[in-house]
Amino acid sequence: MTIALILLCAAVGALELYAGKQSKDQTKAFVSRVDELRALVAGQNRALESTGQKITDELSDVKQHMLPRIDFQMSQHGGRIDELASLLHRTEEYIRAQAIRLHELEKQREALAELRGRLADMETAGLPVHVGAGVGVNDARIDGALTRISELEHNRVQILDLQRDLSMALEEVEGVVTDLLHYTSGELDRAITTSLDGRPAPESTVVGGLLSTDPALREVLADVYEKCVAGSGLNVRFKNTDDEVIRYYLSGRELEELGGAYTALLIAITMDVGSPGLRRRLPSDEAAVKALVKALFECEGGTAQIGPLVVSRTRDSLVCGVLTHAQGLEFENLGLLRDPLATAVRLRELPPHQFWDLTAWAGRPTTG
């Protein structure tokens, strides 16, 4: 029993010693933790002091610099705010004025609708129609508006006529300018060729002219005439419209050569015999001259001249002739081409070998 008590006491002592040791270790750990917390608090205090100092410095800077600038800017923008407030007030007044104007425009729209109805009635019935008084516009103002509309419509028609005349004049001017450029270009080309060759290259200018008293066929006849010019081996250097006469300036062949060629060609036409020799000399000239004669025959009246060849169409006949130099000068000085009847009379006075009556030939159906 005694031994058990001794052992128990030894065990209790050992436990007390162990508990004391554990308590001492815990105390050391607690003290160490407290020291760590104290150091952490000290560091946080130092950080707070530093942050507080910075905040103090920034507040001091704001008080010294920022606040005076803000006060100055506030004093400056105070007047701007007053201006904006005044502008807002004026904007509200403008919006109210526009609302009133919109209301007035709505009334005018109703009045115009009534005017359109009245105009429609006037167009359909051909009689003046009075507008009722419910549209807010009196009869005097409506009549004045209708008068103004009528004047504007009349002026619009006049303006359209002027624009149409101006367009036609511009087209004619454009055509003349184009012909002048073509003519000038040809002259310059010939001058360059002459300067390079070192030899003169004279080229005579042959007169041409076309008159048609039938406006409907004038353009078609001009096209056929220019094709006949090209088929005869000539070039249109320039053309000009003088009243109803289109005056042509042609080049490419001499008058004597053209006179002989046209004489042989007219003999072949009247005899209905084609000459191979002539066709080799003037390719397509026979068909071109035939087409021109046929086209003139379809006109009510007209004249055509290609160098020495002159054709005249009157109401009852179609005659042509091949002129000499002197006779061509006479035609040029007297201006006979402007009068188909006078041209026909003068052609009939030519010697028989220079005159041909193609009335019967031109009146026959084309056989191909």
Backbone torsions as a table, in degrees:
resi	resn	phi	psi	omega
1	MET	NA	-42.9	179.9
2	THR	-63.3	-41.2	-179.9
3	ILE	-61.9	-39.0	179.9
4	ALA	-64.1	-40.7	179.7
5	LEU	-64.4	-40.1	-180.0
6	ILE	-63.2	-43.6	179.3
7	LEU	-63.2	-40.1	-179.6
8	LEU	-65.0	-41.0	179.2
9	CYS	-65.1	-38.2	178.9
10	ALA	-64.4	-39.5	179.2
11	ALA	-64.9	-42.2	-179.1
12	VAL	-64.3	-39.6	179.1
13	GLY	-63.6	-40.7	178.9
14	ALA	-63.4	-40.1	178.6
15	LEU	-64.4	-39.3	-179.9
16	GLU	-65.2	-41.8	178.4
17	LEU	-61.7	-42.2	180.0
18	TYR	-64.7	-44.0	179.8
19	ALA	-64.6	-37.0	179.4
20	GLY	-65.7	-41.2	179.1
21	LYS	-63.8	-42.1	179.3
22	GLN	-64.4	-40.1	-179.6
23	SER	-66.4	-38.5	178.3
24	LYS	-64.5	-41.8	178.3
25	ASP	-63.2	-44.1	179.0
26	GLN	-61.3	-37.7	-179.7
27	THR	-65.8	-44.0	177.5
28	LYS	-60.7	-43.2	-180.0
29	ALA	-63.7	-39.8	180.0
30	PHE	-64.3	-43.4	179.8
31	VAL	-62.9	-40.9	178.8
32	SER	-63.4	-40.7	179.3
33	ARG	-65.4	-39.7	179.1
34	VAL	-63.9	-40.9	178.1
35	ASP	-62.1	-42.2	178.0
36	GLU	-60.7	-44.4	178.9
37	LEU	-63.6	-37.6	179.5
38	ARG	-64.7	-42.5	178.0
39	ALA	-64.3	-40.0	178.5
40	LEU	-63.3	-42.5	179.0
41	VAL	-64.5	-39.8	178.9
42	ALA	-62.4	-42.0	178.2
43	GLY	-63.6	-42.7	177.9
44	GLN	-63.9	-37.1	178.3
45	ASN	-63.8	-43.5	178.2
46	ARG	-61.9	-42.2	178.2
47	ALA	-62.7	-41.2	178.5
48	LEU	-64.5	-38.1	178.3
49	GLU	-64.7	-42.1	179.1
50	SER	-64.3	-45.0	178.7
51	THR	-62.8	-41.9	178.7
52	GLY	-61.9	-39.7	178.0
53	GLN	-63.7	-41.9	178.0
54	LYS	-63.1	-43.9	179.5
55	ILE	-61.9	-40.1	179.5
56	THR	-62.3	-43.4	-180.0
57	ASP	-64.0	-43.4	-179.7
58	GLU	-64.8	-41.0	177.3
59	LEU	-62.3	-39.1	178.2
60	SER	-64.0	-40.8	178.9
61	ASP	-65.6	-41.6	177.1
62	VAL	-60.4	-44.0	180.0
63	LYS	-64.3	-37.0	-175.7
64	GLN	-81.2	-34.0	-171.8
65	HIS	-118.4	-51.3	-172.8
66	MET	-68.8	-47.3	-176.6
67	LEU	-61.2	-41.1	177.1
68	PRO	-62.8	-39.2	178.7
69	ARG	-65.3	-41.5	178.9
70	ILE	-62.5	-41.5	178.1
71	ASP	-61.9	-40.3	180.0
72	PHE	-65.5	-44.1	178.7
73	GLN	-65.1	-38.5	177.4
74	MET	-62.9	-39.3	179.0
75	SER	-66.9	-34.8	178.8
76	GLN	-71.0	-46.6	-177.0
77	HIS	-74.7	-12.0	177.5
78	GLY	-61.5	-42.8	177.9
79	GLY	-67.2	-35.8	178.5
80	ARG	-64.8	-38.9	177.9
81	ILE	-64.3	-37.9	177.3
82	ASP	-64.5	-40.2	178.0
83	GLU	-63.3	-43.2	178.3
84	LEU	-62.7	-37.6	177.9
85	ALA	-65.3	-39.8	177.5
86	SER	-66.0	-40.8	178.2
87	LEU	-63.3	-40.6	177.4
88	LEU	-61.8	-37.7	178.0
89	HIS	-65.6	-43.6	178.8
90	ARG	-66.0	-35.4	177.8
91	THR	-62.4	-41.6	177.7
92	GLU	-63.1	-39.1	177.2
93	GLU	-65.5	-39.8	179.1
94	TYR	-63.6	-41.2	179.2
95	ILE	-63.1	-40.4	177.5
96	ARG	-64.9	-39.8	178.5
97	ALA	-65.1	-39.5	178.4
98	GLN	-66.5	-35.1	176.7
99	ALA	-63.6	-41.0	176.8
100	ILE	-64.3	-42.7	179.1
101	ARG	-62.7	-39.8	178.0
102	LEU	-62.2	-38.4	177.9
103	HIS	-65.0	-40.8	177.9
104	GLU	-65.3	-40.6	178.2
105	LEU	-63.6	-35.6	176.9
106	GLU	-63.0	-40.3	176.1
107	LYS	-63.3	-42.3	178.8
108	GLN	-64.8	-36.3	177.1
109	ARG	-61.4	-42.2	177.3
110	GLU	-63.3	-38.7	178.6
111	ALA	-65.1	-41.6	178.3
112	LEU	-65.1	-36.4	176.2
113	ALA	-61.9	-39.6	177.8
114	GLU	-66.2	-38.3	178.3
115	LEU	-64.5	-40.6	178.0
116	ARG	-61.2	-41.5	177.7
117	GLY	-61.4	-40.5	179.3
118	ARG	-66.2	-41.6	177.7
119	LEU	-62.8	-40.2	178.1
120	ALA	-62.0	-41.0	177.9
121	ASP	-64.9	-38.8	179.7
122	MET	-66.4	-38.2	179.3
123	GLU	-68.5	-38.8	-177.4
124	THR	-78.0	-41.7	-175.1
125	ALA	-94.8	-21.7	-178.0
126	GLY	73.0	14.5	-178.1
127	LEU	-124.5	151.2	176.2
128	PRO	-69.2	134.9	-179.5
129	VAL	-118.6	128.8	-177.5
130	HIS	-86.3	140.3	179.9
131	VAL	-90.0	142.0	178.6
132	GLY	-67.6	165.3	-176.2
133	ALA	-86.5	2.4	-174.3
134	GLY	-81.4	-4.9	-176.1
135	VAL	-92.4	-0.8	177.2
136	GLY	82.4	10.8	178.9
137	VAL	-126.6	128.2	-176.9
138	ASN	-76.9	166.1	-176.0
139	ASP	-63.4	-32.7	-178.7
140	ALA	-64.6	-44.0	178.8
141	ARG	-66.2	-38.7	179.4
142	ILE	-65.5	-44.4	178.6
143	ASP	-63.2	-38.9	177.0
144	GLY	-63.5	-40.5	179.0
145	ALA	-65.2	-40.8	179.0
146	LEU	-64.9	-40.0	177.4
147	THR	-62.3	-42.4	179.1
148	ARG	-64.7	-40.5	178.2
149	ILE	-62.3	-41.4	178.8
150	SER	-63.8	-41.0	177.9
151	GLU	-64.2	-43.2	179.1
152	LEU	-62.3	-39.7	179.1
153	GLU	-64.1	-41.1	178.5
154	HIS	-64.7	-43.8	178.5
155	ASN	-64.4	-36.1	179.5
156	ARG	-62.8	-41.5	178.3
157	VAL	-63.4	-42.3	178.6
158	GLN	-63.2	-41.0	179.3
159	ILE	-64.1	-41.5	178.3
160	LEU	-62.2	-40.9	177.4
161	ASP	-62.7	-42.6	178.7
162	LEU	-63.7	-41.2	178.5
163	GLN	-63.3	-40.3	178.5
164	ARG	-64.7	-43.4	177.8
165	ASP	-63.6	-40.8	179.7
166	LEU	-64.4	-40.7	178.6
167	SER	-62.5	-43.6	178.4
168	MET	-63.6	-40.8	179.5
169	ALA	-65.0	-39.9	178.9
170	LEU	-65.3	-38.5	176.9
171	GLU	-63.3	-41.2	178.4
172	GLU	-65.0	-42.8	178.9
173	VAL	-63.1	-41.0	178.5
174	GLU	-61.4	-41.4	177.4
175	GLY	-63.4	-42.3	179.3
176	VAL	-64.5	-43.1	179.4
177	VAL	-62.9	-41.0	177.5
178	THR	-60.9	-44.6	178.5
179	ASP	-63.6	-40.2	179.0
180	LEU	-63.9	-41.4	177.5
181	LEU	-63.0	-42.5	178.3
182	HIS	-62.3	-44.3	-180.0
183	TYR	-64.2	-46.3	-180.0
184	THR	-62.9	-40.9	177.9
185	SER	-61.3	-43.0	177.8
186	GLY	-62.6	-42.0	179.0
187	GLU	-62.7	-42.2	179.3
188	LEU	-66.0	-40.6	177.5
189	ASP	-60.3	-43.8	179.0
190	ARG	-64.7	-38.2	178.2
191	ALA	-64.5	-39.7	177.9
192	ILE	-64.5	-44.1	179.1
193	THR	-60.4	-42.9	179.9
194	THR	-63.6	-42.8	-178.3
195	SER	-67.6	-33.6	179.6
196	LEU	-76.6	-39.4	-179.3
197	ASP	-75.1	-29.2	-175.6
198	GLY	78.7	7.2	180.0
199	ARG	-123.3	140.8	176.5
200	PRO	-68.7	141.5	179.2
201	ALA	-124.5	72.0	-178.2
202	PRO	-65.4	144.2	178.3
203	GLU	-143.2	115.6	-175.4
204	SER	-73.4	152.1	177.5
205	THR	-101.4	129.8	-177.5
206	VAL	-106.5	135.3	-178.4
207	VAL	-80.3	148.7	174.8
208	GLY	-145.1	157.5	-179.6
209	GLY	-159.8	154.7	-179.0
210	LEU	-147.3	131.7	176.8
211	LEU	-134.9	132.2	174.5
212	SER	-133.3	124.2	177.5
213	THR	-83.2	-2.2	178.7
214	ASP	-104.6	102.7	-176.7
215	PRO	-60.7	-30.2	-177.0
216	ALA	-66.3	-28.3	-177.1
217	LEU	-105.2	6.1	-173.4
218	ARG	-63.9	-47.2	-178.4
219	GLU	-68.4	-41.4	178.8
220	VAL	-62.3	-43.1	-179.7
221	LEU	-64.8	-38.5	177.7
222	ALA	-63.0	-38.1	178.5
223	ASP	-65.5	-44.0	178.3
224	VAL	-64.4	-39.8	179.5
225	TYR	-60.9	-47.0	-177.9
226	GLU	-67.5	-32.4	174.0
227	LYS	-66.8	-36.4	177.0
228	CYS	-66.2	-38.1	176.5
229	VAL	-60.7	-46.8	179.6
230	ALA	-65.3	-38.7	178.7
231	GLY	-66.5	-23.2	178.8
232	SER	-87.3	6.1	178.7
233	GLY	79.2	23.0	-179.5
234	LEU	-111.5	159.9	176.9
235	ASN	-119.8	141.7	175.7
236	VAL	-84.3	108.5	179.3
237	ARG	-82.4	-34.5	-179.8
238	PHE	-165.1	150.5	174.9
239	LYS	-142.4	151.0	-176.9
240	ASN	-146.2	136.8	179.8
241	THR	-95.8	119.6	178.5
242	ASP	-119.7	105.4	-172.1
243	ASP	58.5	-119.0	-179.4
244	GLU	-96.4	-5.4	-176.7
245	VAL	-95.7	130.2	171.6
246	ILE	-97.6	116.1	-177.3
247	ARG	-97.2	127.9	-177.0
248	TYR	-112.3	144.9	172.8
249	TYR	-118.2	113.4	-170.4
250	LEU	-112.8	157.2	177.2
251	SER	-150.6	166.3	176.8
252	GLY	126.4	-24.1	-179.7
253	ARG	-147.5	157.6	179.5
254	GLU	-85.3	156.2	-177.9
255	LEU	-61.8	-42.9	-178.2
256	GLU	-62.2	-42.9	179.7
257	GLU	-64.2	-42.9	178.8
258	LEU	-65.1	-40.9	-179.4
259	GLY	-60.3	-46.6	178.2
260	GLY	-64.7	-40.6	-179.0
261	ALA	-65.9	-43.5	-179.2
262	TYR	-69.1	-35.1	178.3
263	THR	-62.4	-49.1	178.8
264	ALA	-63.1	-36.2	-177.5
265	LEU	-69.4	-39.3	178.6
266	LEU	-69.1	-35.7	175.8
267	ILE	-61.8	-42.7	179.7
268	ALA	-65.5	-38.4	-179.6
269	ILE	-65.9	-46.8	-177.1
270	THR	-68.7	-27.3	178.0
271	MET	-91.3	-3.1	-178.3
272	ASP	56.0	34.4	178.7
273	VAL	-124.2	123.2	176.9
274	GLY	-83.1	138.9	179.6
275	SER	-104.6	111.9	179.5
276	PRO	-57.9	-37.3	179.6
277	GLY	-60.6	-43.8	179.1
278	LEU	-65.4	-40.1	-179.4
279	ARG	-65.7	-32.4	176.0
280	ARG	-69.5	-32.9	-179.1
281	ARG	-75.1	-42.7	-179.3
282	LEU	-125.6	86.8	-179.9
283	PRO	-58.4	130.4	175.5
284	SER	65.9	7.1	-179.0
285	ASP	-68.3	-37.2	-178.3
286	GLU	-63.1	-46.9	179.2
287	ALA	-63.9	-37.5	-178.5
288	ALA	-66.9	-43.5	179.0
289	VAL	-67.2	-40.2	176.9
290	LYS	-59.8	-42.6	-179.6
291	ALA	-64.1	-39.5	178.9
292	LEU	-65.6	-44.1	-179.9
293	VAL	-62.8	-44.6	178.8
294	LYS	-61.7	-41.6	-179.4
295	ALA	-65.8	-40.1	176.8
296	LEU	-64.8	-35.5	-179.8
297	PHE	-63.0	-29.5	-179.7
298	GLU	-77.9	-11.1	179.9
299	CYS	-85.0	159.7	174.7
300	GLU	-72.7	-30.1	178.8
301	GLY	-174.7	148.5	179.6
302	GLY	172.7	167.4	176.9
303	THR	-136.9	154.1	176.8
304	ALA	-144.5	140.6	178.2
305	GLN	-136.6	131.7	171.3
306	ILE	-129.4	94.6	-176.4
307	GLY	61.3	-119.6	-178.3
308	PRO	-79.0	-14.3	-177.5
309	LEU	-84.8	126.0	178.7
310	VAL	-128.2	129.7	178.8
311	VAL	-124.4	136.0	-179.1
312	SER	-129.9	132.0	177.9
313	ARG	-116.4	118.5	173.3
314	THR	-112.1	-176.0	-177.9
315	ARG	-63.3	-32.4	-173.2
316	ASP	-111.0	-9.3	-173.3
317	SER	-150.9	164.8	171.4
318	LEU	-137.3	110.9	-175.7
319	VAL	-124.9	159.7	178.2
320	CYS	-148.8	163.4	179.5
321	GLY	-153.7	160.9	176.3
322	VAL	-115.0	117.4	-170.9
323	LEU	-93.4	154.3	169.2
324	THR	-85.7	179.3	179.1
325	HIS	-60.2	-48.0	-177.9
326	ALA	-64.1	-42.1	179.4
327	GLN	-66.8	-37.5	177.0
328	GLY	-63.4	-38.7	177.0
329	LEU	-64.9	-37.8	177.4
330	GLU	-62.8	-47.2	178.1
331	PHE	-59.4	-38.7	-177.9
332	GLU	-67.8	-43.3	-176.7
333	ASN	-70.5	-36.8	-177.5
334	LEU	-84.3	-13.6	-179.3
335	GLY	62.2	40.0	-174.7
336	LEU	-67.4	-23.9	-176.5
337	LEU	-64.3	-17.5	178.2
338	ARG	-77.2	-11.1	-178.1
339	ASP	-128.7	100.7	-178.5
340	PRO	-57.3	-38.5	-178.2
341	LEU	-66.7	-45.1	178.5
342	ALA	-64.4	-37.0	177.4
343	THR	-63.5	-43.7	179.8
344	ALA	-63.2	-41.8	179.1
345	VAL	-61.3	-43.2	-178.9
346	ARG	-69.6	-36.0	178.7
347	LEU	-64.7	-35.6	179.8
348	ARG	-67.9	-17.2	178.0
349	GLU	-85.2	-5.8	179.9
350	LEU	-70.7	159.9	174.9
351	PRO	-59.9	154.0	-175.6
352	PRO	-57.2	-32.8	-177.6
353	HIS	-77.8	-3.3	177.9
354	GLN	-112.1	-2.5	-172.2
355	PHE	-123.3	140.2	177.0
356	TRP	-139.6	131.5	174.4
357	ASP	-98.8	110.0	-175.8
358	LEU	-105.5	19.4	-177.5
359	THR	-62.0	-50.4	-178.4
360	ALA	-67.0	-40.9	-179.8
361	TRP	-63.8	-45.1	-178.1
362	ALA	-68.2	-25.1	-179.6
363	GLY	-79.8	-11.5	-179.8
364	ARG	-76.9	149.9	176.9
365	PRO	-61.9	147.5	179.0
366	THR	-74.3	129.3	-179.6
367	THR	-102.9	-1.1	177.8
368	GLY	105.8	NA	NA
